[in-house]
Amino acid sequence: MVADLIRGKKVGEAEEILHFSPHKAARIFSRLVKSAVANASHNYNIEKENLLIKSVEVGEGMVLKRWMPRAHGHASQILKRRSHLVIKLEEINKPQEAREGRKSKIQTFSYEEVKKSLEEAQKAAKMVAKEKEGEEKDKKDKGKVEFSHKEAKKGEFGPQKKIDSRPNFSRLGERFKGIKGLLRRTTKKG
């Protein structure tokens, strides 16, 4: 009903109609029209006086289902309906040149520029790979212990590496600590 009041009207005229309309939906449509006008003026540099409401669509939205208790243990359903509002604006006096908005600017590159940027990206990837290799070598070098027999004094054996005497297969249990109960259950008889 409110949508029919503003369809095909100029924006200023539609705002006046919505301002004096007693319907609850008039406030919602008023906010929607103001938002659409703000978007058009900010993104495409169109003046408010040059705008016309081309179409207004009201579609079905999400429905919340609630229940109301009734007599004798019954319940009746309450549907709280929502709606989707869509407003499309149009320019009254369109300029002869195509209007460029903030969001319609597309940047183009030549083949040479694209090729150059790809080469730079490949060089950067190689540098990062070299840095990672250097870090891995440093980590491996830290694990090694160098000790010369000439430096050792009598009775000193120098820094020693900690050696684990357990065989490799016995360390597998450490990975499965969280599921020991499961392992025990499967091994029980009966």
C-alpha positions in Angstrom: 0.0 0.0 0.0 2.8 2.4 1.0 4.9 1.2 -2.0 2.2 2.2 -4.4 2.2 5.8 -2.9 5.8 6.5 -3.9 6.3 4.4 -7.1 7.1 6.6 -10.1 7.5 9.8 -8.0 10.5 12.2 -7.7 12.6 11.6 -4.5 11.7 14.9 -2.9 8.0 14.3 -3.5 8.2 10.7 -2.2 9.9 11.9 1.0 7.1 14.4 1.7 4.4 11.7 1.1 6.1 9.3 3.4 6.6 12.0 6.1 2.9 12.7 6.4 1.7 9.1 5.9 0.1 7.5 9.0 1.2 4.0 8.2 3.9 2.2 10.2 5.7 1.1 7.0 6.1 4.7 5.9 8.9 5.3 8.4 10.7 2.2 7.1 10.3 3.2 3.5 11.5 6.7 4.3 14.7 5.4 5.8 15.2 3.1 2.7 14.7 6.0 0.3 17.2 8.2 2.2 19.8 5.4 2.2 19.3 4.8 -1.6 19.7 8.6 -2.3 22.8 8.7 -0.1 24.4 5.8 -2.0 23.6 7.3 -5.4 25.0 10.7 -4.5 28.1 9.3 -2.8 29.0 6.5 -5.3 27.9 8.0 -8.6 27.8 11.8 -7.9 24.1 12.2 -8.7 22.1 15.0 -7.2 19.0 14.3 -5.2 16.8 16.5 -7.4 17.8 14.5 -10.4 16.5 11.2 -9.0 13.2 9.3 -9.7 11.9 6.2 -7.9 11.7 3.8 -10.8 10.4 0.7 -9.0 9.5 -0.4 -5.5 9.4 -4.2 -4.7 8.2 -5.8 -1.5 9.0 -9.5 -1.2 8.5 -12.1 1.4 11.3 -12.5 4.0 12.0 -14.8 6.8 9.1 -16.0 8.9 9.5 -16.6 12.7 7.2 -19.3 14.0 6.0 -18.9 17.6 3.3 -20.7 19.7 0.5 -19.3 21.9 -1.0 -21.6 24.6 -4.8 -22.0 24.4 -7.5 -23.6 26.4 -7.7 -27.4 27.0 -3.9 -27.9 26.4 -4.0 -26.7 22.8 -1.6 -24.3 21.2 -2.1 -22.0 18.2 0.7 -21.0 15.8 1.8 -17.3 15.5 3.6 -16.3 12.3 5.8 -13.2 12.7 6.4 -12.3 9.1 9.3 -10.2 7.7 9.7 -8.7 4.2 12.4 -7.6 1.8 12.2 -4.1 0.4 13.9 -3.1 -2.9 14.0 0.4 -4.3 15.5 1.2 -7.7 16.3 4.8 -8.6 16.7 6.4 -12.0 18.2 9.6 -13.3 15.6 12.1 -14.7 18.1 14.0 -16.9 20.9 11.7 -18.0 24.1 13.3 -19.1 25.3 12.5 -22.7 28.7 11.2 -21.4 28.9 8.0 -19.4 29.1 8.9 -15.7 32.0 7.4 -13.8 31.3 6.7 -10.2 33.7 5.7 -7.4 32.9 2.0 -7.7 32.9 1.9 -11.5 36.5 2.7 -12.1 38.4 -0.3 -13.6 42.2 -0.3 -13.8 43.8 -1.8 -16.9 47.3 -3.0 -17.4 49.4 -3.5 -20.5 51.1 -6.8 -21.3 54.5 -5.5 -20.4 53.4 -4.2 -17.0 51.8 -7.6 -16.2 55.0 -9.4 -17.3 57.2 -7.2 -15.2 55.1 -7.6 -12.1 55.2 -11.4 -12.6 59.0 -11.4 -12.8 59.2 -9.4 -9.6 56.9 -11.8 -7.9 59.1 -14.7 -9.0 62.2 -13.0 -7.7 60.6 -12.4 -4.4 59.5 -16.0 -4.1 63.1 -17.2 -4.8 64.5 -14.9 -2.1 62.0 -16.2 0.4 62.9 -19.8 -0.5 66.6 -19.0 0.0 65.9 -17.5 3.4 64.0 -20.6 4.5 66.8 -22.8 3.3 69.3 -20.7 5.3 67.1 -21.0 8.5 66.9 -24.8 8.1 70.7 -25.1 7.8 71.1 -23.0 10.9 68.7 -25.3 12.8 70.6 -28.3 11.7 73.9 -26.8 12.6 72.7 -26.0 16.1 71.9 -29.6 16.7 75.5 -30.7 15.9 78.1 -30.7 18.7 81.7 -30.1 17.6 84.5 -31.2 19.9 88.1 -31.6 19.2 90.3 -34.0 21.2 93.1 -31.5 21.3 91.0 -29.0 23.4 90.0 -31.7 25.9 92.0 -31.8 29.2 92.8 -34.9 31.0 89.7 -36.4 32.6 87.3 -34.2 30.6 85.2 -35.5 27.7 83.6 -32.3 26.6 79.9 -31.7 25.8 78.0 -34.8 25.2 74.7 -35.4 23.4 71.9 -37.0 25.4 71.3 -40.5 24.0 68.0 -42.3 24.5 68.6 -46.0 25.1 65.1 -47.0 24.3 64.5 -48.5 20.8 62.5 -46.5 18.3 59.4 -48.6 18.4 58.9 -48.1 22.2 58.4 -44.3 21.6 55.2 -44.9 19.6 53.2 -45.1 22.8 53.9 -41.4 23.6 51.8 -40.5 20.5 48.9 -42.5 21.7 48.7 -41.5 25.3 45.2 -40.0 24.9 43.7 -43.3 23.7 45.3 -45.7 26.2 41.8 -46.5 27.5 40.7 -47.5 24.1 43.8 -49.7 23.6 43.2 -51.4 26.9 39.5 -52.1 26.1 40.4 -53.8 22.9 42.9 -56.0 24.5 40.6 -57.3 27.3 39.1 -60.7 26.9 35.4 -61.2 27.1 
